[in-house]
Amino acid sequence: MNVREAVRRRRSVKRFTSRAVSRDEIEGLLELAVLAPNHRMTQPWGFWVLGPETRRAYGRIKGERRAGKVEDPKAAEAVRRKTEVEMESLPALVAFTQRLDEDPEVREEDFATVYMGMQSFLLGAMAVGLGTHVKTGRILDEPETRRALGVEDDERIVALVHLGEPEDIPDSKPRVPAAERTRWLP
Ligand SMILES: Cc1cc2nc3c(=O)[nH]c(=O)nc-3n(C[C@H](O)[C@H](O)[C@H](O)COP(=O)(O)O)c2cc1C
């Protein structure tokens, strides 16, 4: 699959098959992530590959948050359990982290480079028949999430990436044509 095709066919995948993703596959994709453009070569990224135990712990935290929005205690418990199982059953879950530089300008560039590496990871996954889904949100900054993953004080969890063989491929979401957002300057 060439790059154009990978970009065109990439989707945020919601459901994965039970096929396991191997350590070799993940390592191969992370080797692509570290090739991202990186101003000053700060290489601020870290990759935390969550095993089943950590995925379950994360699922518990996520489930608790979801359950907090449900009034009925039985329904809340069901939400808790469902979320825990959902996270534990993911074929793979990788947290992309950023080491936080003291200089805000560097920090912003570093955030961008982590995402560029993530995009290479996503496209590389496409090329080997794997699907991905980027997940963010306040939960990533919560002390309990940081504790569950063992993230250091000078690091930020930028995003979690779900990875696995797609059960189905979601439809493409419409985009505003690039031409409508492009200004050709003299
Ligand atoms: C920075 C970033 C954060 C995202 N966070 C979430 C998220 O927390 N939950 C979610 O379901 N999707 C998340 N997404 C996925 C987007 O919802 C998805 O990319 C968008 O709907 C377009 O769909 P597509 O990726 O299939 O083209 C995130 C995407 C990006 C780039």
The ligand as an ORCA input file, in Angstrom:
! r2SCAN-3c Opt
* xyz 0 1
  C      -6.119     14.768     18.604
  C      -7.218     13.780     18.394
  C      -7.947     13.349     19.467
  C      -8.986     12.434     19.305
  N      -9.669     12.012     20.405
  C     -10.680     11.139     20.257
  C     -11.382     10.660     21.397
  O     -11.058     11.011     22.541
  N     -12.412      9.822     21.198
  C     -12.768      9.401     19.973
  O     -13.697      8.612     19.856
  N     -12.091      9.804     18.855
  C     -11.062     10.658     18.974
  N     -10.356     11.076     17.877
  C     -10.695     10.526     16.550
  C     -11.560     11.506     15.776
  O     -12.831     11.546     16.347
  C     -11.611     11.041     14.312
  O     -10.316     11.163     13.785
  C     -12.599     11.866     13.481
  O     -13.910     11.583     13.855
  C     -12.457     11.591     11.986
  O     -12.670     10.237     11.713
  P     -11.567      9.376     10.943
  O     -10.346      9.337     11.828
  O     -12.182      8.005     10.768
  O     -11.277     10.035      9.646
  C      -9.309     11.957     18.017
  C      -8.552     12.408     16.927
  C      -7.523     13.282     17.118
  C      -6.715     13.758     15.929
*
